[in-house]
Each structure stands twice: as C-alpha cells, then as structure tokens.
C-alpha cells in the first residue's frame, strides 16, 4: 500500500457479520507518516457502514508533530465495536484531521506490507 492522501477513505472492505450479539474486532497493521509539518496532526480511524464506532468508542490513533520530520514508522490501530447488527457491513480505514489542529501531510503504507484483520468475536463466550 502506498497512499499519499491526507484526508479520506484509504480502504473499504465488506464483511458478513453472522450474529447480532457479537462484536467486531478490527486491526490495521502497517506503516504511516504524519503529519510532516510543524504543529500539524493526522488521525487514522475505522468506520462501520460509514460511521465511526460509538460503542464503546471510536477506534483511532493520532500523530502530532512539533517539528517537520519525515518519519515513517510501523503502527497498529485496533479495537472492538459493539452494537452492529448482523448482515453485510462495510468497514473503512480512513485518515483525516485531528480536532483542534491543522491537517498534516499524511502518508499511509510506503513500501511495506499492510495487514487488515476483521474478526467477529463473541465476548460472552470468550472467543
């Protein structure tokens, strides 16, 4: 993956959720750079059917820089999202602006393998 966009959807995949009572566990493992500008910030986050997770909270990470550096580093963004009904679910991985800071110059991927893992998890049963 080599994606130079600073804001917007990076990747969307479909997932067939089998049960109403389960959670979706999402993990994105890969390389990104941001914000490549002093005093700027970028945020990477998941969406489910076009909306951020609300139960228990958004699944995201942010990168803020005080000085302008071109540092690419490996990151993992992961979490659980509850309350998604069974059926077809579009899951997006996105980049954008952090609250209260100017948008930086993000880069997602950059000559590395990127892994996206989606698992339906029955928390009550522990698996």
N, C-alpha and C positions, 0 to 999 in steps of 0.2 A: 504494500500500500504506500502510495506517495500522494498525499493530498494537501495542497497548499492553501485551501480556503480558510478564511479567518472566522467565518460565521456560516452556519447552515448544517444541513444533514450530510454526514460523511458516508454512512452506510445504513441501509434498512434491510432487514430480513424478516421473513414470515415464520411464525411458529404456531403449531396447533396445540393449544392448551386443552388437556383432556378432562380436567375436573375444576369445579367452581371453588372448592375449599383449599386448593393448593396455592403456593407462592411461586413466582418465577425468580430464579437466581440468575443474574447476568454477570458476566465477567468480560472485560476487554483488556487484553494484554498486548502492549505494543510500545512504540517509540513516539514521543511527540516533543515539539519545541514550542515554546511560547513564553512570553509574548513577544520577544525580540524587540523590545523597546522600553526605555526607561519610564517607570510609572504606569505601565500598562498591564493588563490582565486578560487571560483567556480561561474559559471554562469548558470542560468536556462533560457531557451528560447523556443519559439514556432517556428515551421516550417510549411509551407504550400506547399504541393506537393514536400517536401524535401528541400525547400529553405526558408531562413528567409524572413520575410516581408520587402519589400523595399518601400512601400507606405502606411503610411508616413515614417516609420522607424521600425527597429526590435522591437519585443515585448519580453522584457527580464528583468532580475534582476541579481545582482551580490552580493556576500557576500565575504568580505575580513576580515581576522583576523590578528592582530598583535601578539597575544599570542595564545598558543594552549589551546582552550577551547572546551568542548563537550556540546555545547548549541544547543538544538533542539527548534525551535520556529515556530509559525504559520506565513505563508506568503501568499500574494496574488500577482499573476502575471497576468496582464490583459491589453488589448489594442484592437485597431481596425486595420484591414488590408484591404486596398482598392485595386482594380485592379485585383482581382481574377475572372477569367471567371466562368460562370455558369457551373454546372456539378459536377461530383464526385471530392471531394477534400480530400486528406489525410492530417490530422493535427497532428503534432507531438509535444510532450513536451520532451525537451532534457536537458541534463546537460553537462557541459564541462569547458574548461579553459577560464579564463579571459585574455584579451590582456595584455601582458607585465608582467604577474605574473605566478609563478609556479602553476600547478594544485594541488588543495587540495583534501582531502578525504571527499567527499560529502555523504550525506545520504538523500534520499527523501522518505517522509512518516513517518515511525517509529510509528507504533501502533495508527494511527489516521485515521479518515475518510478523504479521498481526493476527492475533487469535481472538475470536469472539465465541464465548461459550454461553449457551442458554440451557437451563435445566429446570424442569418442573419439580418442585420439592413439596412433599407432604410433611410439614413441620410437626404435626401432631404425632406422626408415626416415627419421626426422627430419620427419615430417608428421602 
